[in-house]
Amino acid sequence: MKSLKNTLSKTLRIDGIAALPHWQKGFFDHVLRSEESYEEKWHYVRENPVRAGLVKDREEWPFWGEIFDLRYHSD
C-alpha cells in the first residue's frame, strides 16, 4: 500500500497537481471472511455519496455500479 501511495503521489506531482495530502494518515486493511461481511461492506460503500450529501438516494449516484460482478467464495 505504501508503494502504491508513493507512486501515485509522485505521478500527481509530475503532472503538476498540487502537493496536497491526497491520502489519509492511516488505513484499515479489512479481510472479508464471509458473504455477510462482504455484503455489509458493499452496502456501506454504496451509501458513501448519501452520507457525504452528494445525493439523497444512493440510486441517484451515477458511479455506483461495479465493473465486475464480485462474489464471495469460501475455500
PQR file with spaces between the fields and no chain letter, atoms N, CA, C, O and H, PARSE charges and radii, in Angstrom:
ATOM       1  N    MET     1       0.832   -1.171    0.000 -0.4000 1.5000
ATOM       2  CA   MET     1       0.000    0.000    0.000 -0.0000 2.0000
ATOM       3  C    MET     1       0.885    1.247    0.000  0.5500 1.7000
ATOM       4  O    MET     1       0.607    2.220   -0.700 -0.5500 1.4000
ATOM       5  N    LYS     2       1.939    1.201    0.784 -0.4000 1.5000
ATOM       6  CA   LYS     2       2.843    2.351    0.852 -0.0000 2.0000
ATOM       7  C    LYS     2       3.446    2.648   -0.519  0.5500 1.7000
ATOM       8  O    LYS     2       3.528    3.810   -0.919 -0.5500 1.4000
ATOM       9  H    LYS     2       2.165    0.410    1.353  0.4000 1.0000
ATOM      10  N    SER     3       3.867    1.616   -1.236 -0.4000 1.5000
ATOM      11  CA   SER     3       4.459    1.796   -2.565 -0.0000 2.0000
ATOM      12  C    SER     3       3.441    2.381   -3.540  0.5500 1.7000
ATOM      13  O    SER     3       3.773    3.269   -4.325 -0.5500 1.4000
ATOM      14  H    SER     3       3.800    0.672   -0.911  0.4000 1.0000
ATOM      15  N    LEU     4       2.220    1.893   -3.496 -0.4000 1.5000
ATOM      16  CA   LEU     4       1.171    2.406   -4.369 -0.0000 2.0000
ATOM      17  C    LEU     4       0.934    3.890   -4.103  0.5500 1.7000
ATOM      18  O    LEU     4       0.869    4.692   -5.035 -0.5500 1.4000
ATOM      19  H    LEU     4       1.950    1.171   -2.858  0.4000 1.0000
ATOM      20  N    LYS     5       0.807    4.246   -2.835 -0.4000 1.5000
ATOM      21  CA   LYS     5       0.565    5.635   -2.480 -0.0000 2.0000
ATOM      22  C    LYS     5       1.731    6.532   -2.901  0.5500 1.7000
ATOM      23  O    LYS     5       1.518    7.634   -3.406 -0.5500 1.4000
ATOM      24  H    LYS     5       0.860    3.594   -2.079  0.4000 1.0000
ATOM      25  N    ASN     6       2.957    6.063   -2.694 -0.4000 1.5000
ATOM      26  CA   ASN     6       4.127    6.848   -3.100 -0.0000 2.0000
ATOM      27  C    ASN     6       4.173    7.047   -4.608  0.5500 1.7000
ATOM      28  O    ASN     6       4.433    8.151   -5.086 -0.5500 1.4000
ATOM      29  H    ASN     6       3.131    5.168   -2.284  0.4000 1.0000
ATOM      30  N    THR     7       3.922    5.985   -5.354 -0.4000 1.5000
ATOM      31  CA   THR     7       3.963    6.062   -6.814 -0.0000 2.0000
ATOM      32  C    THR     7       2.895    7.009   -7.341  0.5500 1.7000
ATOM      33  O    THR     7       3.173    7.843   -8.203 -0.5500 1.4000
ATOM      34  H    THR     7       3.711    5.087   -4.967  0.4000 1.0000
ATOM      35  N    LEU     8       1.692    6.887   -6.834 -0.4000 1.5000
ATOM      36  CA   LEU     8       0.619    7.773   -7.293 -0.0000 2.0000
ATOM      37  C    LEU     8       0.876    9.223   -6.905  0.5500 1.7000
ATOM      38  O    LEU     8       0.599   10.125   -7.695 -0.5500 1.4000
ATOM      39  H    LEU     8       1.467    6.210   -6.134  0.4000 1.0000
ATOM      40  N    SER     9       1.390    9.462   -5.724 -0.4000 1.5000
ATOM      41  CA   SER     9       1.708   10.826   -5.299 -0.0000 2.0000
ATOM      42  C    SER     9       2.791   11.439   -6.182  0.5500 1.7000
ATOM      43  O    SER     9       2.705   12.610   -6.553 -0.5500 1.4000
ATOM      44  H    SER     9       1.614    8.729   -5.082  0.4000 1.0000
ATOM      45  N    LYS    10       3.802   10.655   -6.517 -0.4000 1.5000
ATOM      46  CA   LYS    10       4.867   11.145   -7.394 -0.0000 2.0000
ATOM      47  C    LYS    10       4.308   11.483   -8.778  0.5500 1.7000
ATOM      48  O    LYS    10       4.665   12.509   -9.357 -0.5500 1.4000
ATOM      49  H    LYS    10       3.872    9.704   -6.216  0.4000 1.0000
ATOM      50  N    THR    11       3.438   10.629   -9.305 -0.4000 1.5000
ATOM      51  CA   THR    11       2.824   10.873  -10.611 -0.0000 2.0000
ATOM      52  C    THR    11       1.982   12.148  -10.586  0.5500 1.7000
ATOM      53  O    THR    11       2.011   12.929  -11.537 -0.5500 1.4000
ATOM      54  H    THR    11       3.149    9.796   -8.834  0.4000 1.0000
ATOM      55  N    LEU    12       1.242   12.360   -9.513 -0.4000 1.5000
ATOM      56  CA   LEU    12       0.438   13.578   -9.394 -0.0000 2.0000
ATOM      57  C    LEU    12       1.324   14.818   -9.380  0.5500 1.7000
ATOM      58  O    LEU    12       1.000   15.821  -10.017 -0.5500 1.4000
ATOM      59  H    LEU    12       1.218   11.726   -8.741  0.4000 1.0000
ATOM      60  N    ARG    13       2.438   14.755   -8.658 -0.4000 1.5000
ATOM      61  CA   ARG    13       3.375   15.894   -8.615 -0.0000 2.0000
ATOM      62  C    ARG    13       3.956   16.167   -9.996  0.5500 1.7000
ATOM      63  O    ARG    13       4.047   17.324  -10.407 -0.5500 1.4000
ATOM      64  H    ARG    13       2.701   13.940   -8.140  0.4000 1.0000
ATOM      65  N    ILE    14       4.351   15.118  -10.719 -0.4000 1.5000
ATOM      66  CA   ILE    14       4.911   15.271  -12.069 -0.0000 2.0000
ATOM      67  C    ILE    14       3.879   15.906  -12.996  0.5500 1.7000
ATOM      68  O    ILE    14       4.229   16.711  -13.859 -0.5500 1.4000
ATOM      69  H    ILE    14       4.277   14.179  -10.385  0.4000 1.0000
ATOM      70  N    ASP    15       2.612   15.547  -12.819 -0.4000 1.5000
ATOM      71  CA   ASP    15       1.539   16.097  -13.646 -0.0000 2.0000
ATOM      72  C    ASP    15       1.114   17.497  -13.219  0.5500 1.7000
ATOM      73  O    ASP    15       0.171   18.061  -13.773 -0.5500 1.4000
ATOM      74  H    ASP    15       2.328   14.893  -12.117  0.4000 1.0000
ATOM      75  N    GLY    16       1.816   18.058  -12.228 -0.4000 1.5000
ATOM      76  CA   GLY    16       1.549   19.429  -11.803 -0.0000 2.0000
ATOM      77  C    GLY    16       0.385   19.597  -10.846  0.5500 1.7000
ATOM      78  O    GLY    16      -0.103   20.710  -10.651 -0.5500 1.4000
ATOM      79  H    GLY    16       2.582   17.600  -11.777  0.4000 1.0000
ATOM      80  N    ILE    17      -0.058   18.515  -10.255 -0.4000 1.5000
ATOM      81  CA   ILE    17      -1.150   18.599   -9.287 -0.0000 2.0000
ATOM      82  C    ILE    17      -0.559   18.948   -7.928  0.5500 1.7000
ATOM      83  O    ILE    17       0.425   18.353   -7.486 -0.5500 1.4000
ATOM      84  H    ILE    17       0.338   17.611  -10.414  0.4000 1.0000
ATOM      85  N    ALA    18      -1.175   19.918   -7.282 -0.4000 1.5000
ATOM      86  CA   ALA    18      -0.661   20.445   -6.014 -0.0000 2.0000
ATOM      87  C    ALA    18      -0.361   19.337   -5.011  0.5500 1.7000
ATOM      88  O    ALA    18      -1.032   18.306   -4.971 -0.5500 1.4000
ATOM      89  H    ALA    18      -1.974   20.402   -7.640  0.4000 1.0000
ATOM      90  N    ALA    19       0.662   19.582   -4.207 -0.4000 1.5000
ATOM      91  CA   ALA    19       1.102   18.598   -3.211 -0.0000 2.0000
ATOM      92  C    ALA    19       0.216   18.672   -1.972  0.5500 1.7000
ATOM      93  O    ALA    19       0.685   18.988   -0.879 -0.5500 1.4000
ATOM      94  H    ALA    19       1.207   20.420   -4.240  0.4000 1.0000
ATOM      95  N    LEU    20      -1.042   18.384   -2.152 -0.4000 1.5000
ATOM      96  CA   LEU    20      -1.990   18.322   -1.041 -0.0000 2.0000
ATOM      97  C    LEU    20      -1.892   16.951   -0.389  0.5500 1.7000
ATOM      98  O    LEU    20      -1.357   16.017   -0.986 -0.5500 1.4000
ATOM      99  H    LEU    20      -1.423   18.128   -3.041  0.4000 1.0000
ATOM     100  N    PRO    21      -2.389   16.827    0.791 -0.5600 1.5000
ATOM     101  CA   PRO    21      -2.451   15.460    1.333  0.2800 2.0000
ATOM     102  C    PRO    21      -3.533   14.671    0.593  0.5500 1.7000
ATOM     103  O    PRO    21      -4.723   14.823    0.872 -0.5500 1.4000
ATOM     104  N    HIS    22      -3.117   13.840   -0.340 -0.4000 1.5000
ATOM     105  CA   HIS    22      -4.044   13.055   -1.139 -0.0000 2.0000
ATOM     106  C    HIS    22      -4.541   11.828   -0.387  0.5500 1.7000
ATOM     107  O    HIS    22      -5.530   11.213   -0.785 -0.5500 1.4000
ATOM     108  H    HIS    22      -2.150   13.716   -0.567  0.4000 1.0000
ATOM     109  N    TRP    23      -3.875   11.476    0.673 -0.4000 1.5000
ATOM     110  CA   TRP    23      -4.178   10.223    1.373 -0.0000 2.0000
ATOM     111  C    TRP    23      -4.475   10.485    2.835  0.5500 1.7000
ATOM     112  O    TRP    23      -3.980   11.448    3.421 -0.5500 1.4000
ATOM     113  H    TRP    23      -3.071   11.975    0.996  0.4000 1.0000
ATOM     114  N    GLN    24      -5.284    9.622    3.413 -0.4000 1.5000
ATOM     115  CA   GLN    24      -5.497    9.661    4.851 -0.0000 2.0000
ATOM     116  C    GLN    24      -4.211    9.220    5.537  0.5500 1.7000
ATOM     117  O    GLN    24      -3.411    8.495    4.946 -0.5500 1.4000
ATOM     118  H    GLN    24      -5.686    8.840    2.937  0.4000 1.0000
ATOM     119  N    LYS    25      -4.009    9.647    6.769 -0.4000 1.5000
ATOM     120  CA   LYS    25      -2.800    9.288    7.511 -0.0000 2.0000
ATOM     121  C    LYS    25      -2.658    7.780    7.688  0.5500 1.7000
ATOM     122  O    LYS    25      -1.543    7.260    7.671 -0.5500 1.4000
ATOM     123  H    LYS    25      -4.660   10.236    7.249  0.4000 1.0000
ATOM     124  N    GLY    26      -3.734    7.097    7.853 -0.4000 1.5000
ATOM     125  CA   GLY    26      -3.688    5.650    8.031 -0.0000 2.0000
ATOM     126  C    GLY    26      -4.821    4.991    7.289  0.5500 1.7000
ATOM     127  O    GLY    26      -5.687    5.673    6.741 -0.5500 1.4000
ATOM     128  H    GLY    26      -4.640    7.519    7.867  0.4000 1.0000
ATOM     129  N    PHE    27      -4.828    3.701    7.263 -0.4000 1.5000
ATOM     130  CA   PHE    27      -5.923    2.971    6.637 -0.0000 2.0000
ATOM     131  C    PHE    27      -6.104    1.653    7.376  0.5500 1.7000
ATOM     132  O    PHE    27      -5.212    1.184    8.083 -0.5500 1.4000
ATOM     133  H    PHE    27      -4.125    3.147    7.708  0.4000 1.0000
ATOM     134  N    PHE    28      -7.264    1.081    7.195 -0.4000 1.5000
ATOM     135  CA   PHE    28      -7.560   -0.190    7.847 -0.0000 2.0000
ATOM     136  C    PHE    28      -7.763   -1.224    6.752  0.5500 1.7000
ATOM     137  O    PHE    28      -8.690   -1.113    5.950 -0.5500 1.4000
ATOM     138  H    PHE    28      -7.989    1.462    6.620  0.4000 1.0000
ATOM     139  N    ASP    29      -6.916   -2.208    6.719 -0.4000 1.5000
ATOM     140  CA   ASP    29      -6.994   -3.272    5.736 -0.0000 2.0000
ATOM     141  C    ASP    29      -7.875   -4.361    6.318  0.5500 1.7000
ATOM     142  O    ASP    29      -7.474   -5.049    7.257 -0.5500 1.4000
ATOM     143  H    ASP    29      -6.163   -2.298    7.371  0.4000 1.0000
ATOM     144  N    HIS    30      -9.077   -4.527    5.767 -0.4000 1.5000
ATOM     145  CA   HIS    30     -10.043   -5.459    6.327 -0.0000 2.0000
ATOM     146  C    HIS    30     -10.163   -6.684    5.436  0.5500 1.7000
ATOM     147  O    HIS    30     -10.425   -6.564    4.239 -0.5500 1.4000
ATOM     148  H    HIS    30      -9.402   -3.968    5.004  0.4000 1.0000
ATOM     149  N    VAL    31      -9.974   -7.846    6.008 -0.4000 1.5000
ATOM     150  CA   VAL    31     -10.127   -9.094    5.273 -0.0000 2.0000
ATOM     151  C    VAL    31     -11.596   -9.506    5.347  0.5500 1.7000
ATOM     152  O    VAL    31     -12.168   -9.617    6.431 -0.5500 1.4000
ATOM     153  H    VAL    31      -9.761   -7.943    6.980  0.4000 1.0000
ATOM     154  N    LEU    32     -12.190   -9.727    4.187 -0.4000 1.5000
ATOM     155  CA   LEU    32     -13.577  -10.172    4.159 -0.0000 2.0000
ATOM     156  C    LEU    32     -13.602  -11.683    4.325  0.5500 1.7000
ATOM     157  O    LEU    32     -13.081  -12.420    3.489 -0.5500 1.4000
ATOM     158  H    LEU    32     -11.725   -9.637    3.306  0.4000 1.0000
ATOM     159  N    ARG    33     -14.210  -12.131    5.409 -0.4000 1.5000
ATOM     160  CA   ARG    33     -14.165  -13.554    5.740 -0.0000 2.0000
ATOM     161  C    ARG    33     -15.478  -14.280    5.480  0.5500 1.7000
ATOM     162  O    ARG    33     -15.546  -15.504    5.592 -0.5500 1.4000
ATOM     163  H    ARG    33     -14.633  -11.531    6.088  0.4000 1.0000
ATOM     164  N    SER    34     -16.496  -13.549    5.141 -0.4000 1.5000
ATOM     165  CA   SER    34     -17.785  -14.213    4.929 -0.0000 2.0000
ATOM     166  C    SER    34     -18.617  -13.425    3.933  0.5500 1.7000
ATOM     167  O    SER    34     -18.355  -12.250    3.676 -0.5500 1.4000
ATOM     168  H    SER    34     -16.441  -12.555    5.050  0.4000 1.0000
ATOM     169  N    GLU    35     -19.606  -14.074    3.387 -0.4000 1.5000
ATOM     170  CA   GLU    35     -20.515  -13.404    2.457 -0.0000 2.0000
ATOM     171  C    GLU    35     -21.241  -12.259    3.155  0.5500 1.7000
ATOM     172  O    GLU    35     -21.464  -11.209    2.552 -0.5500 1.4000
ATOM     173  H    GLU    35     -19.819  -15.028    3.596  0.4000 1.0000
ATOM     174  N    GLU    36     -21.612  -12.449    4.420 -0.4000 1.5000
ATOM     175  CA   GLU    36     -22.298  -11.396    5.154 -0.0000 2.0000
ATOM     176  C    GLU    36     -21.402  -10.175    5.314  0.5500 1.7000
ATOM     177  O    GLU    36     -21.866   -9.044    5.171 -0.5500 1.4000
ATOM     178  H    GLU    36     -21.431  -13.301    4.910  0.4000 1.0000
ATOM     179  N    SER    37     -20.136  -10.389    5.607 -0.4000 1.5000
ATOM     180  CA   SER    37     -19.196   -9.293    5.764 -0.0000 2.0000
ATOM     181  C    SER    37     -19.039   -8.528    4.451  0.5500 1.7000
ATOM     182  O    SER    37     -18.988   -7.298    4.441 -0.5500 1.4000
ATOM     183  H    SER    37     -19.759  -11.308    5.723  0.4000 1.0000
ATOM     184  N    TYR    38     -18.964   -9.266    3.345 -0.4000 1.5000
ATOM     185  CA   TYR    38     -18.844   -8.632    2.033 -0.0000 2.0000
ATOM     186  C    TYR    38     -20.067   -7.765    1.760  0.5500 1.7000
ATOM     187  O    TYR    38     -19.937   -6.611    1.352 -0.5500 1.4000
ATOM     188  H    TYR    38     -19.006  -10.265    3.353  0.4000 1.0000
ATOM     189  N    GLU    39     -21.250   -8.320    1.986 -0.4000 1.5000
ATOM     190  CA   GLU    39     -22.481   -7.574    1.753 -0.0000 2.0000
ATOM     191  C    GLU    39     -22.536   -6.318    2.611  0.5500 1.7000
ATOM     192  O    GLU    39     -22.927   -5.252    2.136 -0.5500 1.4000
ATOM     193  H    GLU    39     -21.356   -9.257    2.317  0.4000 1.0000
ATOM     194  N    GLU    40     -22.144   -6.445    3.874 -0.4000 1.5000
ATOM     195  CA   GLU    40     -22.153   -5.314    4.792 -0.0000 2.0000
ATOM     196  C    GLU    40     -21.241   -4.196    4.285  0.5500 1.7000
ATOM     197  O    GLU    40     -21.625   -3.027    4.286 -0.5500 1.4000
ATOM     198  H    GLU    40     -21.826   -7.311    4.260  0.4000 1.0000
ATOM     199  N    LYS    41     -20.055   -4.554    3.859 -0.4000 1.5000
ATOM     200  CA   LYS    41     -19.090   -3.549    3.374 -0.0000 2.0000
ATOM     201  C    LYS    41     -19.555   -2.918    2.065  0.5500 1.7000
ATOM     202  O    LYS    41     -19.393   -1.714    1.865 -0.5500 1.4000
ATOM     203  H    LYS    41     -19.743   -5.504    3.858  0.4000 1.0000
ATOM     204  N    TRP    42     -20.131   -3.723    1.176 -0.4000 1.5000
ATOM     205  CA   TRP    42     -20.608   -3.193   -0.104 -0.0000 2.0000
ATOM     206  C    TRP    42     -21.740   -2.196    0.137  0.5500 1.7000
ATOM     207  O    TRP    42     -21.777   -1.150   -0.510 -0.5500 1.4000
ATOM     208  H    TRP    42     -20.262   -4.701    1.338  0.4000 1.0000
ATOM     209  N    HIS    43     -22.661   -2.495    1.051 -0.4000 1.5000
ATOM     210  CA   HIS    43     -23.735   -1.554    1.358 -0.0000 2.0000
ATOM     211  C    HIS    43     -23.176   -0.274    1.976  0.5500 1.7000
ATOM     212  O    HIS    43     -23.661    0.819    1.684 -0.5500 1.4000
ATOM     213  H    HIS    43     -22.630   -3.346    1.577  0.4000 1.0000
ATOM     214  N    TYR    44     -22.165   -0.404    2.821 -0.4000 1.5000
ATOM     215  CA   TYR    44     -21.529    0.777    3.420 -0.0000 2.0000
ATOM     216  C    TYR    44     -20.946    1.675    2.322  0.5500 1.7000
ATOM     217  O    TYR    44     -21.151    2.889    2.335 -0.5500 1.4000
ATOM     218  H    TYR    44     -21.771   -1.292    3.057  0.4000 1.0000
ATOM     219  N    VAL    45     -20.228    1.080    1.387 -0.4000 1.5000
ATOM     220  CA   VAL    45     -19.604    1.845    0.305 -0.0000 2.0000
ATOM     221  C    VAL    45     -20.685    2.493   -0.574  0.5500 1.7000
ATOM     222  O    VAL    45     -20.550    3.648   -0.978 -0.5500 1.4000
ATOM     223  H    VAL    45     -20.062    0.094    1.377  0.4000 1.0000
ATOM     224  N    ARG    46     -21.733    1.759   -0.859 -0.4000 1.5000
ATOM     225  CA   ARG    46     -22.810    2.293   -1.697 -0.0000 2.0000
ATOM     226  C    ARG    46     -23.480    3.511   -1.061  0.5500 1.7000
ATOM     227  O    ARG    46     -23.995    4.375   -1.770 -0.5500 1.4000
ATOM     228  H    ARG    46     -21.843    0.821   -0.530  0.4000 1.0000
ATOM     229  N    GLU    47     -23.474    3.586    0.271 -0.4000 1.5000
ATOM     230  CA   GLU    47     -24.118    4.702    0.966 -0.0000 2.0000
ATOM     231  C    GLU    47     -23.195    5.921    1.131  0.5500 1.7000
ATOM     232  O    GLU    47     -23.649    6.970    1.587 -0.5500 1.4000
ATOM     233  H    GLU    47     -23.055    2.884    0.847  0.4000 1.0000
ATOM     234  N    ASN    48     -21.913    5.800    0.771 -0.4000 1.5000
ATOM     235  CA   ASN    48     -20.980    6.920    0.946 -0.0000 2.0000
ATOM     236  C    ASN    48     -21.458    8.223    0.308  0.5500 1.7000
ATOM     237  O    ASN    48     -21.395    9.256    0.974 -0.5500 1.4000
ATOM     238  H    ASN    48     -21.544    4.948    0.400  0.4000 1.0000
ATOM     239  N    PRO    49     -21.934    8.240   -0.949 -0.5600 1.5000
ATOM     240  CA   PRO    49     -22.393    9.507   -1.531  0.2800 2.0000
ATOM     241  C    PRO    49     -23.584   10.119   -0.790  0.5500 1.7000
ATOM     242  O    PRO    49     -23.734   11.340   -0.758 -0.5500 1.4000
ATOM     243  N    VAL    50     -24.424    9.277   -0.199 -0.4000 1.5000
ATOM     244  CA   VAL    50     -25.557    9.773    0.576 -0.0000 2.0000
ATOM     245  C    VAL    50     -25.037   10.422    1.856  0.5500 1.7000
ATOM     246  O    VAL    50     -25.445   11.532    2.198 -0.5500 1.4000
ATOM     247  H    VAL    50     -24.302    8.285   -0.225  0.4000 1.0000
ATOM     248  N    ARG    51     -24.134    9.733    2.570 -0.4000 1.5000
ATOM     249  CA   ARG    51     -23.573   10.289    3.810 -0.0000 2.0000
ATOM     250  C    ARG    51     -22.819   11.583    3.548  0.5500 1.7000
ATOM     251  O    ARG    51     -22.802   12.476    4.395 -0.5500 1.4000
ATOM     252  H    ARG    51     -23.803    8.831    2.293  0.4000 1.0000
ATOM     253  N    ALA    52     -22.189   11.689    2.369 -0.4000 1.5000
ATOM     254  CA   ALA    52     -21.435   12.903    2.012 -0.0000 2.0000
ATOM     255  C    ALA    52     -22.350   14.028    1.543  0.5500 1.7000
ATOM     256  O    ALA    52     -21.885   15.144    1.312 -0.5500 1.4000
ATOM     257  H    ALA    52     -22.203   10.964    1.681  0.4000 1.0000
ATOM     258  N    GLY    53     -23.645   13.751    1.399 -0.4000 1.5000
ATOM     259  CA   GLY    53     -24.593   14.774    0.968 -0.0000 2.0000
ATOM     260  C    GLY    53     -24.550   15.059   -0.523  0.5500 1.7000
ATOM     261  O    GLY    53     -25.040   16.098   -0.968 -0.5500 1.4000
ATOM     262  H    GLY    53     -24.023   12.844    1.586  0.4000 1.0000
ATOM     263  N    LEU    54     -23.972   14.152   -1.302 -0.4000 1.5000
ATOM     264  CA   LEU    54     -23.878   14.355   -2.746 -0.0000 2.0000
ATOM     265  C    LEU    54     -25.171   14.002   -3.461  0.5500 1.7000
ATOM     266  O    LEU    54     -25.476   14.571   -4.510 -0.5500 1.4000
ATOM     267  H    LEU    54     -23.575   13.309   -0.940  0.4000 1.0000
ATOM     268  N    VAL    55     -25.926   13.076   -2.910 -0.4000 1.5000
ATOM     269  CA   VAL    55     -27.230   12.668   -3.441 -0.0000 2.0000
ATOM     270  C    VAL    55     -28.140   12.345   -2.264  0.5500 1.7000
ATOM     271  O    VAL    55     -27.674   12.120   -1.147 -0.5500 1.4000
ATOM     272  H    VAL    55     -25.679   12.614   -2.059  0.4000 1.0000
ATOM     273  N    LYS    56     -29.438   12.325   -2.529 -0.4000 1.5000
ATOM     274  CA   LYS    56     -30.387   11.971   -1.474 -0.0000 2.0000
ATOM     275  C    LYS    56     -30.596   10.470   -1.391  0.5500 1.7000
ATOM     276  O    LYS    56     -30.868    9.934   -0.317 -0.5500 1.4000
ATOM     277  H    LYS    56     -29.816   12.508   -3.436  0.4000 1.0000
ATOM     278  N    ASP    57     -30.467    9.790   -2.529 -0.4000 1.5000
ATOM     279  CA   ASP    57     -30.660    8.345   -2.589 -0.0000 2.0000
ATOM     280  C    ASP    57     -29.489    7.732   -3.343  0.5500 1.7000
ATOM     281  O    ASP    57     -29.037    8.285   -4.345 -0.5500 1.4000
ATOM     282  H    ASP    57     -30.246   10.225   -3.401  0.4000 1.0000
ATOM     283  N    ARG    58     -28.998    6.598   -2.871 -0.4000 1.5000
ATOM     284  CA   ARG    58     -27.805    6.007   -3.487 -0.0000 2.0000
ATOM     285  C    ARG    58     -28.009    5.672   -4.953  0.5500 1.7000
ATOM     286  O    ARG    58     -27.041    5.642   -5.712 -0.5500 1.4000
ATOM     287  H    ARG    58     -29.365    6.148   -2.057  0.4000 1.0000
ATOM     288  N    GLU    59     -29.232    5.420   -5.369 -0.4000 1.5000
ATOM     289  CA   GLU    59     -29.514    5.103   -6.769 -0.0000 2.0000
ATOM     290  C    GLU    59     -29.289    6.303   -7.685  0.5500 1.7000
ATOM     291  O    GLU    59     -29.148    6.142   -8.897 -0.5500 1.4000
ATOM     292  H    GLU    59     -30.019    5.444   -4.752  0.4000 1.0000
ATOM     293  N    GLU    60     -29.255    7.504   -7.111 -0.4000 1.5000
ATOM     294  CA   GLU    60     -29.008    8.712   -7.895 -0.0000 2.0000
ATOM     295  C    GLU    60     -27.532    8.869   -8.274  0.5500 1.7000
ATOM     296  O    GLU    60     -27.210    9.600   -9.211 -0.5500 1.4000
ATOM     297  H    GLU    60     -29.369    7.635   -6.126  0.4000 1.0000
ATOM     298  N    TRP    61     -26.640    8.193   -7.558 -0.4000 1.5000
ATOM     299  CA   TRP    61     -25.207    8.315   -7.800 -0.0000 2.0000
ATOM     300  C    TRP    61     -24.844    7.586   -9.089  0.5500 1.7000
ATOM     301  O    TRP    61     -25.075    6.381   -9.188 -0.5500 1.4000
ATOM     302  H    TRP    61     -26.901    7.599   -6.797  0.4000 1.0000
ATOM     303  N    PRO    62     -24.273    8.290  -10.095 -0.5600 1.5000
ATOM     304  CA   PRO    62     -24.042    7.662  -11.402  0.2800 2.0000
ATOM     305  C    PRO    62     -22.887    6.665  -11.428  0.5500 1.7000
ATOM     306  O    PRO    62     -22.735    5.932  -12.405 -0.5500 1.4000
ATOM     307  N    PHE    63     -22.078    6.624  -10.384 -0.4000 1.5000
ATOM     308  CA   PHE    63     -20.876    5.784  -10.401 -0.0000 2.0000
ATOM     309  C    PHE    63     -20.973    4.589   -9.470  0.5500 1.7000
ATOM     310  O    PHE    63     -19.941    4.059   -9.058 -0.5500 1.4000
ATOM     311  H    PHE    63     -22.202    7.219   -9.590  0.4000 1.0000
ATOM     312  N    TRP    64     -22.179    4.144   -9.122 -0.4000 1.5000
ATOM     313  CA   TRP    64     -22.323    3.125   -8.082 -0.0000 2.0000
ATOM     314  C    TRP    64     -22.137    1.703   -8.566  0.5500 1.7000
ATOM     315  O    TRP    64     -21.930    0.818   -7.735 -0.5500 1.4000
ATOM     316  H    TRP    64     -23.017    4.575   -9.456  0.4000 1.0000
ATOM     317  N    GLY    65     -22.196    1.434   -9.837 -0.4000 1.5000
ATOM     318  CA   GLY    65     -22.093    0.058  -10.312 -0.0000 2.0000
ATOM     319  C    GLY    65     -20.666   -0.450  -10.308  0.5500 1.7000
ATOM     320  O    GLY    65     -19.729    0.324  -10.502 -0.5500 1.4000
ATOM     321  H    GLY    65     -22.363    2.152  -10.512  0.4000 1.0000
ATOM     322  N    GLU    66     -20.493   -1.734  -10.092 -0.4000 1.5000
ATOM     323  CA   GLU    66     -19.159   -2.313  -10.151 -0.0000 2.0000
ATOM     324  C    GLU    66     -18.838   -2.701  -11.589  0.5500 1.7000
ATOM     325  O    GLU    66     -19.740   -2.973  -12.380 -0.5500 1.4000
ATOM     326  H    GLU    66     -21.254   -2.363   -9.934  0.4000 1.0000
ATOM     327  N    ILE    67     -17.567   -2.724  -11.920 -0.4000 1.5000
ATOM     328  CA   ILE    67     -17.137   -3.105  -13.258 -0.0000 2.0000
ATOM     329  C    ILE    67     -17.303   -4.605  -13.445  0.5500 1.7000
ATOM     330  O    ILE    67     -17.734   -5.068  -14.501 -0.5500 1.4000
ATOM     331  H    ILE    67     -16.834   -2.502  -11.277  0.4000 1.0000
ATOM     332  N    PHE    68     -16.959   -5.349  -12.422 -0.4000 1.5000
ATOM     333  CA   PHE    68     -17.067   -6.803  -12.463 -0.0000 2.0000
ATOM     334  C    PHE    68     -18.048   -7.244  -11.385  0.5500 1.7000
ATOM     335  O    PHE    68     -18.163   -6.604  -10.339 -0.5500 1.4000
ATOM     336  H    PHE    68     -16.609   -4.973  -11.564  0.4000 1.0000
ATOM     337  N    ASP    69     -18.738   -8.318  -11.640 -0.4000 1.5000
ATOM     338  CA   ASP    69     -19.637   -8.887  -10.636 -0.0000 2.0000
ATOM     339  C    ASP    69     -18.782   -9.611   -9.605  0.5500 1.7000
ATOM     340  O    ASP    69     -18.238  -10.677   -9.893 -0.5500 1.4000
ATOM     341  H    ASP    69     -18.644   -8.838  -12.489  0.4000 1.0000
ATOM     342  N    LEU    70     -18.659   -9.048   -8.415 -0.4000 1.5000
ATOM     343  CA   LEU    70     -17.831   -9.624   -7.366 -0.0000 2.0000
ATOM     344  C    LEU    70     -18.685  -10.469   -6.446  0.5500 1.7000
ATOM     345  O    LEU    70     -19.753  -10.040   -6.009 -0.5500 1.4000
ATOM     346  H    LEU    70     -19.101   -8.182   -8.181  0.4000 1.0000
ATOM     347  N    ARG    71     -18.226  -11.645   -6.157 -0.4000 1.5000
ATOM     348  CA   ARG    71     -18.951  -12.542   -5.246 -0.0000 2.0000
ATOM     349  C    ARG    71     -17.950  -13.170   -4.284  0.5500 1.7000
ATOM     350  O    ARG    71     -16.805  -13.446   -4.644 -0.5500 1.4000
ATOM     351  H    ARG    71     -17.358  -11.993   -6.511  0.4000 1.0000
ATOM     352  N    TYR    72     -18.400  -13.388   -3.073 -0.4000 1.5000
ATOM     353  CA   TYR    72     -17.571  -14.053   -2.064 -0.0000 2.0000
ATOM     354  C    TYR    72     -17.584  -15.551   -2.308  0.5500 1.7000
ATOM     355  O    TYR    72     -18.645  -16.139   -2.514 -0.5500 1.4000
ATOM     356  H    TYR    72     -19.329  -13.164   -2.781  0.4000 1.0000
ATOM     357  N    HIS    73     -16.407  -16.172   -2.285 -0.4000 1.5000
ATOM     358  CA   HIS    73     -16.286  -17.631   -2.400 -0.0000 2.0000
ATOM     359  C    HIS    73     -15.386  -18.117   -1.279  0.5500 1.7000
ATOM     360  O    HIS    73     -14.241  -17.677   -1.169 -0.5500 1.4000
ATOM     361  H    HIS    73     -15.545  -15.694   -2.118  0.4000 1.0000
ATOM     362  N    SER    74     -15.880  -19.006   -0.456 -0.4000 1.5000
ATOM     363  CA   SER    74     -15.024  -19.571    0.586 -0.0000 2.0000
ATOM     364  C    SER    74     -14.232  -20.744    0.015  0.5500 1.7000
ATOM     365  O    SER    74     -14.672  -21.408   -0.923 -0.5500 1.4000
ATOM     366  H    SER    74     -16.810  -19.363   -0.545  0.4000 1.0000
ATOM     367  N    ASP    75     -13.069  -20.984    0.591 -0.4000 1.5000
ATOM     368  CA   ASP    75     -12.224  -22.075    0.112 -0.0000 2.0000
ATOM     369  C    ASP    75     -12.715  -23.419    0.561  0.5500 1.7000
ATOM     370  O    ASP    75     -12.106  -24.438    0.236 -0.5500 1.4000
ATOM     371  H    ASP    75     -12.712  -20.444    1.353  0.4000 1.0000
